[in-house]
Amino acid sequence: MTQGFGTPSVALATTPTVISTFFSHLFARNKRKSQSKKSLKDGGPGGGPENQLSYEEGLKVIRRFLEFASHHGVEDVQGFTAMWVPTPHWVRREAVTIPDTNILAAEDILAKHLSTYGPEGEQGGGLKLIGGEKWWRVRGRTLEGEWIEMQKDYLKRKATTTSRSRSTESTGQPQTTSAQNGGYGDYWKYLPKRAGTAGSDSVKDNTGADVLDDRVILYIHGGAFFFSSLETHRYQVQRHARKAGARAFSPAYRLAPQYPFPCGLLDSLASYLYLIDPPVGAHEPILPTNIIFMGDSAGGGMVISLLVLIREMGLPMPAGASLISPWVDLTHSMPSIGGWDGGDFIPSSGFHYKPSCAWPPLTGDGITITMPDGTEQHFDEQIQMYCPNKLLTHPLVSPVNLGSLGGLCPLLIVGGGGELLRDEIIYLAHKAASPTTYPPSSLTLSQYPDQARMVNRYKPTKVHLQIYEGCCHVVPTLSWTRSSKYMYRACANFNIWAYTAAQKAVERRLHHERSHHSLRDKHASRQNSTNNTSTAASSLSGSRATSTIDLTQPIIGTTAASAANREELDLGDLESEASSDSDESTSTYQDGDEGVPAEDQGPSKGLVTVSGKEPLFGPNTIVSERVSTHGRIRPFEPIESVPALDPKLREHIGQIHGGGAIQKWLTKRAQWDEKYSKELKKWREIKFNDRQQAEKNGYLTRNLQGDVPPLCSLAGIYDEDLARQVGRSVDEPTGKQSGVVGMWMKMGAKADKQHAGGDNLGEIKQNVESEIKQEQIRRASVSAGAAQRQGLVDEPGVIPEHEVVNR
């Protein structure tokens, strides 16, 4: 009999794992130490993060949780990972609703882009591939998101940063929306009108530098597209935001299988439009070059698809993107996915769950696969929850199949050396950095001929790739471990560099623009032009017609990148950062210097830290590195020695094959079908009868004529009561508190607590006010009140009570 699914049952299932791991770690220490040094080629993890007890315990707890969850319905897993988790007092959380104007604009943009895919793409027939143009717009709840920021950073930002609306008033430039300007082409209005002020009382990033302008992270959470939530990821998002001196925005995008592709991509796009073109009364518009995209696992894959969508549709490009273990090949075609799985928590046989109202769907929407013996077999059982089998090769579902990943903003791509997805992560990085060297397979191009014209169209993308030896999938999930500490630092370092470089690029181009207009005006004056109505020189607030800054292209060039690398750092703060986020558990290594294993003591490229410098803009388009358990960096092996980059794989990548991963999936699926045959029969009969009604009388909203929603989708259901039951776990949060996830989050947030700035909200406010007052006294003595005369700060020592919130 299956146990219930909640905090008590999950705790009961995972506690024995913690205990057994502790004793195995204690009694088999020497043997484990020897095994950890085995290379991946010899069947080992290629490193040794599991020699840290807390790492191995965390890894095995997640593995045990996923195994326990597989004996329940998928909606039980969704509901559990969506349970409310309290927000610590030092974190400010603000929930918002993304308005219909942004959603409608995103729907139009995405529909136009999707129409270009497939054999009929030139005629706009790509929407047929996904089942039509309406069903994916159906939603059971409003699209929400949340702002996350350290309370002290929020208070400092509100007290010391000049409001862009004030500068708008001072220039007499009225705020307008994209809709008023005729669509998403008027990006000139997002250019900065005035720099913010900064001092020792302002927000700082982890290099110790003042944050001179707004910094925003758009974070798309992972969870295999079908589980996890803002609640489960908040402890990771808040650390990324803190380290970059930024605030983060995360959307609660719709989850599969109820809302399959392209629903999540639509919601992510709408969230980006909300940031850069918010409605009146929301936040000030965010300059696209002040935004960094981040995502883990499925969220990382979605970020890549979103960037390509932005590139193709002429939308403004963000400053950069940091991807953590991105899932970009849903066909599971790479070698590592079928290899050694002892270093990861992802099930090598895929995700399987007890049959229920939400999963599995009826058979159909299948794909024909060539088996190892040369025969062909048709698979109607849906493999991935994100989409029907026939869409697994779609370039926006599996970005390894995109014609080109060139022309994107700079990318940081990090992954684990022990994770099953490591080959596709490595391949993704090199495909972006060298688009013509890694084009889609000939079979993919025959399925999506529209991608052929992309291969030679774009310049290489600048990529920094780091593989953390022996680490599992999305190692920041284990935020208290040594390896995650270094991965957080790598992300912070790249993000800070990208923000700084993008800001310098904008400043440089605005300076060039002013110089250009100045020379033009002098020339016009000398000629005594009688046409007094000719275009005037563009100011910082600028004219769209005369602006020379193209925000649709990556903003960071060599000059701006070098300037960012020359930034002076506060070494005192940098040293503080190096000693923060310290390990709570020590390694079992005892030999060598300071507990560092012998293989880490040789020549290396240094240690992962936060310096605000990136080695990206040299003669090469990619910097590939491996990082040891103790954060030591060394160069990647030659390309010819990397299995994921073997030229012989080209015709294999991005397509489902009869051997390897699919065989493991089929075996496990057969076991589950037999184990839960009664439940499978019951729900298939219910779904079959409902689908017949839907095809005869209309799908859920009764206005989807011409569409054929995927068999797994909520929109494809006829009966409203059944639809409500299927969608409850993703559309109707219970509001119950999750003790297990809360405890996990508390463990992961220890490092952030060290930087809280006070033991409660009142103390944080007092400390911030004190810092601001001290800085104002210092400024007054140095500049004789210059700050007040310039009107940059109003009552800087007072923070209104209503600003200290924790929603």
N, C-alpha and C positions, 0 to 999 in steps of 0.2 A: 504493500500500500504506500502511495506517495505521500510524503510529509507535506505540511502546509508550507507556504513561502512567505517568510517575514523575518524580522530581526531575530526572534528566538531560534527559529529553525536553521537560519543561515549560521548563526553563532554556534549552534550545536553541531552543524556539519563541518565547520572549519576549525574549531578548537582542537580536536585531535591532531590535525595536520600541524598546527603550531607546536604542540608538545612533541610529537614524533620527530619533527625537523630539528628541534633543539637537541634531543638526545642523539640523533644520527650525526649531527654536526659535532657534538662533543666527543663521541666515541670513535668516529672514523675520520678524525682530523687529518692525520698524516696521509692516509690513502686519498682523501679528497683533494688535499693540497697537490699531490702528485698528478692526479687525473686532470686537475684544472689547468695544468700546463700543456696538456695535449693540444695540438692544433686542430682546426676545423677539418683539415684533410684527414687526420687520423681519427676523427669521430668525436673530438672533444669540443668544448665551447670556444676555444680560441682566446681564452683569457681567464679571469678568475673572480668575477663579481660575487659569485655564490659563496665565496669564502668569508663574506660578511654575513653573519647570521641573520640580520634583519632583512637583507636582500633575499636570501633563500626562503625565509619564512614568508615574506610578502609574495614572492613568485608562486610558491606552492599554495598559498591561501587563495590567490586568484584562480589558479588552475582547479583547485577543489571547488571553488564557488561555481565556476563555469560547468564543471561536471555535475554538481548538484542541481544547477538550474536546468540542465538538459532533460531532467525528469519532470519538468513542469511545462506549462504552456508558455509560448513566447510572450504573451501579454502579462504573465506573472513576472517575468524578468523585466519587462518594460516598466511595470508599475512599481516594482521594488527599487529600480535605479532612478525613478523619478520622485521618490519620497523626499519630503522636505528635510533639509539639513540646516541647522542654525548657522548664521553668519557671525564670526567672531567680532568683538567690539571694535577692533582696530581696522576692520574692513568696511568700507561704505558700499552698500548695494542699493541700486535704484532700478526697479523694474519699470519697463516702458512698453507701450504698444506701438508697433510699427504701423503707420497709417496706410489707409487704402490707396492714397495717391502714389506712394512709393511702390506698393505691391502691384498696382495696375501698370505702372511704368515698367516694372521688372517683367511682368507678364508679356507685354508687347515686345520688349527687347529679346527675351528668351525665345518667344515664338518665332520671331524673324530669324534668329540664329539657328534654332533647331530645324527650321525648314530647309536649310542648306545641306543637310547630311543625307548620305545614301545615294543610290543609283538615280533617283529622281530629284536630287538636291538642286540641280541647276534650274529646275522648274518649280522649286519651292515645295517639293513633295516629302521633305524629311519628317514632317509631323506625322505622316502615316506610319512611320516606323515605330513611334512610341504610342500609337493608339488614338491619335487625334490631337486637337488643339484646345479642348475644354476640360477634360476630366482632371487634369493635374492642377487646375485652378481651384478645385473643390477643397474646402478645409472645414474641419469640425470645430475649430476655435480660432480666436484672433492670433496673429503672429506677434509674439512677445520676445523681448530680449532684456538683458540687464547690463547696467554699467557697474563695473567693479573697479575699486580704487582704494588705496590705503587712506584711512581717514585723515591722517596728518598731511598727506600729499593733497588731498582734496581741499582741506582748509587753507593750506599755503597757496594753492593755485587760485582759489577764490579771492584770497586777500591780496595777492601780489601780481596777478596777471591782468593786463589791460584787456578789457572786453572788446571784442571785435565790433560789437554793435555800437560802442561809444565812438570808435574811430569812424564807423559808417556815418554816425550823426555829424561828426566834426568835418567830414568831407562833403556832407550833403548828398551822399550816394545812397539812394533808397535800396533796401533789400528786396530782391525779387526771387521768384522761384523758377525752376527750370521749365515748369509748365507755362509760366507767363512769358518766358523767353522763347517758347516754341520747341521745347524738347531738350534732350540731354546733349546739347552741343555748345552751350554757353559757359564753358569752364573758366573763361577769363575772370568771372566774378568771384572765383574762389581764391584769387591771388591775395597774398597778405597785404594789408593796408598799413600796418604798423607793428613793429616788433614789441613783444612783451618785455616787461622789466624783470630783472633777476638779481638776486643778491644771495647772501648766505642764508637768508630766510626763505628762499624759494625752494621749489621741488628740485631734488637732485637725483641723477641716475647713479648707477653703481660704479661709475668711474669717478664720482665726486663732482662732476660737472653740473652747472646750473642748467635746468631745462628752460630754454628761452621761448618756446612756443608749445602749443598743445601737441601732445603725443597720444595717439590712440592705437590700440591693438584690436583688430577685428579677429576674434578667436572663434573658429568653427570646431566644435568638440567632436571627438570620435565615438566609437561604439558600434562598428561594423554596419553603420547606417540604420540599425534597428533598436539599439538600447543605449543607455546612459543619458545624461541630461546636464543641464547647467548646475544642478545640485552636486552631481558626482565630480564635476570638473572644476568647481570654483576654487578649490585649494591650489590647483595648478595655475589657473588663470591669474589669481591674485599675486602669485610669486613672479610670474612673467611680467606683470604690470609693475610691481614694486621695483624689480631689478632694472627695468628700462626707464623708470621715472615717468611712467605712462598711466593712462587709465584704459581699461579694456571694455569692449562691448561684445557680448556673446548672444547670438540669436537662438531661440528654442525652435529650431527648424523641425518640420514634420518628419516623422520617422517611418521607415519601411517596417513590415510589408504593407501596412495599411496605406501608406503614402509613398509609393516607390518612385524611382527616377522618372521625371526630373523635379519632383516636389522639393526636395532638400536644396537643390541647386537654385531653384527659384527663390526660396526664402533667404538663402545666403546673398543672392544678388539684391533683393529688396532691402536687406540690412545694410549693404554697402551704399545703396542710393539714399537710405535714411541718414547715414552719416554725412554724406557730402551735400545733400539737399533736403534737410529736415523741414517739416512744416513750421509755420509761424507758431511761436510759443514753446518750441522744443529747444534743444541746444543750438549754439551757433554752428553754421556750416563748417565742417572739418576740411581743411585743405587736403586733397588726396595725397599729396607728398608728405603729409604728417601722419599717414596711416600705414601700419604694418599688418599684413595678413599673417595669421598663424592658424595651424590646425594639426591635429594628431590623428593618425590612423585613417579612418574613413574621412575625417574632417580635413586631413592633409591632402587626400586625393581630391576632395571637393574644392579645395583652394586652387589646385592646379587647373581644374576645369573652369573655375570662376575666372582665373587670370586669362585663360585662352578666350573665354567669352568676352571679357573686357577688351582684350586685344582686337578681336575680330569685329566687335561692334563699335569701336572707336570711343570707348568710355575712358575716363581718366585713370591712369595706372597708379597704384600705390607705390610707396617708396621702396618696399621690399617685401619678402615673404619668408617666414621660417616654418619649415615642415618637419614634424616629428614622426618618424616611422610611417610615411604616407602609404596608403593602400591604393595602388594605381593599376593593378592587374587582376581584375575579378575573374579572369579565365584560369588563373593559377598555372601559367605556362612556364614559369621560371624554375630552374633546377632546385633552388633552396627550399621551395614550398613542399617538395616531396622528400627532402633529406632529413638529417638528424634534427629531432624536435625536442631534445632534452633541455635546451636552454631557453625555451619559450613557454608561455601559458596559452597561446592560441592553439586550439585543437587541430591537429594535423589532418583530421578527417572532416573538418568543417563544423558548422553549427547545426545541431539537430535538437529538436524539442518535441515534447509530448504533443500529439495532435490536439488541436483546440479550434476555437472559432476563428482565430486569426492565421493559423499556420498548421499544416501546409495548404496551399491553394489546390484547386482542381488541376488535373494534368492538362497540358496544352502549351501553346507558345514555345514549342520545343526547338531543338537544334540537333542536326545530324553530325555525328562524330566518327572519324576514322579510328578504328581500334588498332592495337599493336599487330594483330594478325592480318591487317589489311581490309577487314570487313567494315561495313558501316553500320552504326547503331543510332537510333533516334531516341533522344532523351526528352521526355515530356515532363518529368518531375522537376519543378523549379529548384535550382541549385542554390542561388544566392537570393537573399530576401530583398535586395535593392532593386532587382529588375527581373523580368522574364529571361529565360535562357537565350532567346534570340537577340537580346540587347546586350549580352555580356561583352561583345566585341565593339560596341558603340564607343567611339573615341572619347566621349564625355563621361562614360561609365568606367572604361579602362583607358586612362590617359596615355598608357604606353603605345596606344594605337593612333594617337594624334599625328597628323602629318608633320607638324613642327612644334617644338616647345621653345623655339627661338623668339626673340622680340619681347621677352617678359622682363619684369623688374628683377634685380638681383635676388638670388635664392640661397638660403641656408637649408641644407637637407641633412638631417641627422637620423641615425638608426642604430640598431643593435647588431653586433656580430653574431649573436646566438639566435636571432629571431628568424622565423620562417620567411618573412617578406624581404630579407636583406638583399636578395638579387634584384628584385624589381626596384628597390630603393636606389641601389647603385646604378642600375640601368637608367632610371629616370634622370638622375643627375647628369650623366654623360650625354643622354639624348638632348637635354636642354642646352648643354654647353657645346654640343657639336651636332646640330640638327641634320645635316646632310650625311653624316657618318652612320646615323641610326634611324633610317626612315622606317615606315611601317612595312610589314611583310607584303608580298605580292597578293596574297589572299585577302589581307585587310584592305588593300587598295582596290581590289575588285569589288569588295563589299561596300566600301566608302570611297568611290573615285574622287569625291570632292576634296579629299585630303592630299591628293597628289600635287595639286598646285601650291600647297603650303610648304612642301619640303625645302625648296630653295628660296623661299620668299623672305625669310627673316634672318637677321643677324643672330649669332649665338648669344645665349643668355649667360650672364656671369653667375657661376655656381660655386658654393663652398660646401663640400661633402665631408662629413665626419661619421665614421663607423666606430662605435664604442664596443670594444672587444668583449665578447661573451655575453653581452647584454640582451635582455628580452625586448619584446615589442613595447614601445612607448614607456621607456624606463622612468620618465618623470612620474608615472603612476605610483612608483615606490619613492616618493619625494624625500624620505628620510635617509636614503642610501647614498653612498659615496658616488656611485656612477651617475645618479640622477643630479647630484650637485654640480658635476662638471657639465652635464648637458644643459642644465638651467643657465649656467654661466656662458656657455657657447651661444645660446639663444640671446641672452642679454647683451653680450658683446656685439653680435651681428645687428641686433635691433638698434642699439645705441649708435653704432656706426652708420646704419642706413638713415636713421632720423637726421643725424648731423650732416651727412653727405648730401641728402636731399635738400636740407635747408640751405646749405652753401650753394647748391646748384641753382636753386630758385633765386637766391640773392645775386648770384653772378649773372644770371640771365636777365633779371630785372635791371641790374646796373648796365648791362649791354644794351637793353631796350631804351633806357633813359639817354645813354650816350648817342644811340642811333637817332632818336627823335630830336635831340639837341642839335646835332649836325645838320639834320634835315631842315630844322626851323631856321638856322643861321643861313643856310643856302637859299631858302625861300625869301628871307628878309633881304638879302643882298640883291635879289632879282626884283625887289619891289613888286611882288605879286599883287595884283589888284583883286584877286579872288579872296576876299576876307573870310569866306565861308568854307575854305579848304580845311581838311582834317587837322585838328590841333594835336600837339604832341601828347602822347599817352602818359598819364601819371601812374603812380603805384596802383591806384584803383582802376586805371586803365580803360581802354576801349577794346571791345572784342575785335573790331576790324583791324586794329593796329598792334595787338599783342603778338609778341614773337615767341611766347612760351607755349609749346605744345604739350599739354599735360597727358595726352593720349600715348605718349612715348615714355619709355623708362627715363626718369629725370637724372639719374646719377651717371655722370661720365667720369673720365679719367681725372680731370682737373678737380672736380668736387670730391671724388674719392680720396685723392691725395691730400687735399686740404683737410678732410675729416681725420685722416691718419696723422696729421701734424698737430692736432689739437693738444693743448697743454692739459695735463691731468693732475688732479690732486692726489699725490701719492699716498698721503695719509689715509684718505678715504679708500683708495684702492687696496691698501694693506688691510684695512678693516674688512673690506669685502672678501679678501682672500681667507680671512680667518673666520668669517661668518658662515652660516649654514653648516656648521661643523657636524661631523659624524657623531651619532649617539652611541654607535656600536663600533668596536674596533675590529680590524681584520685579524684573521688567524695567522697571517704572515708574521714571522718574527725575525727572519734573516734579512741582512742587508741594512742599508741606511734608513733609519727612522721607520722601519716596518715596510719599506718599499721592496718588492721582490726583485731578485737579481736581474731579470729580463727588462725591468724598467729603469735600471741604473745606467744603461749605455747611452750612446749619443741619441738625441731626440730633437724635435723642433720646439721644445719648450713645454710649458704647462698651460692647460686651459685656464684662462682667467678673464676678467673683464677689464679690457684696456681701451675699448672703443676704436680699435684698429682692425682692419681686415686686409688680407693679402690678395684681394680679388683682382685688382686692376693692374696686372702686369701683362706680359705677352700671352699668357695662357688664359683660356676662358673658364677653367675649372681648377680648383685647389682640392685635391683629394687626400684625406688624412685618416689615419687610424688613431684611436685614443685608448690608452690602457686604463685599467681599473683605477689607477692612481692619477689619472688626468694627464699623463705624458703623451705628447703628440709625436707621431712619426709619419713619414710619407707613405702613401699607398704603394703597393707593389705595381710593377709595370702592367699596362693595360692587357697585354697578351697573357698575363698570369691570372686575370680576374675571370672566373667562370661566367659571370653575368654578361661579360662583354665579348664573349666568343662569337666571331662572325658567323659561325655555323648555326647559331641560335636565331638569326634574323628571321628566317621563315617559320620559326616555331613560336615566336613571341606574340602574345596577344590573341592566341587561338586556343580553344579547348581541344585537348588531345586525349585519346583513349587510355593511355597509360598514366602512371603516377598519381597525382592528386585526385583525379576523378574516380579512380578505383577505390581509394580509401573512403571517399564520400559515399560511393554506391554501397560499399560493404556496411558502413555504419547506418546508412539509411534503411537498408534491408533489415538490419537488426532492430531498429526502432519501429519499423512498420510491423514486424512480427510481435515485438514486445507490447506494443500499444495498438494492436489490430482492432480491438473493439472500439476505441475512441476514434481511430482513423475511419472506420466504416461509418460510424455515426455522423461525423462532421462532413464527410464527403457526400453523403446522401442529402444533408441539409443544404450544403453549398450547391450541389447539382440542381436541386429543385429551385433554389433561389436564382441561380444564373439563368435558368430557362425562363423564369418570370421576367427577369431583367431584360433579356434579349427580346422578349415579346412585348412587354409593356413599358420599357424604359428603365434606364439605370437610376441610381439613387436620387439625383436631383430632378429627374424627368425632363431635363433640357439638354441632354448630351447627344442629341441626334447626330449621326455621322461618326461618332467616336466609338471605339472599342476598348474600354479601360482594361488594364491588365487583370488577370484572374485573381491576383492577390489584393487588388486595390479596394479601398473602402468605397470609392466612387462607382465601382462595378457591381455593388450589391443592390438588390431591389427592395428588400424588406427593411423598413426603418428601424425596427426593434433589433434585428440582427446587426444592422450597421452600428447602432449605438453600443451593442455588446462588443463588437469587434474593435471599435474605436475608443472605448472607455479608457484603456490603459495609456493612450497617447493624447487624448483630448480632454480628459476629466481627471486632473491630478487629485489624489486623495487628500492631500494636506497632512497626512500622517508623518510623524517624524521617524527617520531611520537612524536607530542607534548604532548599527554596524557601520554604515557609511559615515555617520558623524564621528565615530571613533577613528576611522581611517583618515578622515579629513583633518582631525585634530592632530594626529601623528604627523601628517604631511605639512602642517602649517607651523611647526615649531620654529623654523627659521624666520618666518614672517613675524611671529610673536616677539622675537628678539628686537625687531625694528618697529614695534607698535607705537612707541612714543608715549606710552602711559598705560596704567593698569585699568583705566576705564575711560569713557568718552570725555568726562569732565576734565580729567587729568591731561588727556591728549590736547584738548582745547586750550587749557591753561599753558601748557608747554609751548604750543605753537604761537600763542599770543605773546609769550615771553620772548621767544626767538625773534618775532617780528618787531617788537618794541625795541629790543637791543640793537637790531639792525638799523632801525630808523634813527636811534640816537647816534649811532656811528655815522650814518649818512649825513645827518644834520650837522655834526661837527666837522665833517670833511667838505661838504658841498654847500653849507649854509642854507639848507632848505631847498636845494635845487629840485629834488624829486617832487615836493609839494607844488612849486611854481610851474612845473611842467604838467601837473595834473595827472600823473600816471598812477597814483595810489590814493584812494579815498579812505580816510580813517583806518590806516593800515594796522593799528593795534587792536581793532575790535572785530570780532567774528560774531555775526548775529546768531542768536540761539537757534533759529530755525535752520541754519546751515549745518548743524551737527546732527546728522540723521543716519539711521541705519535701517533702511526699509526692507 
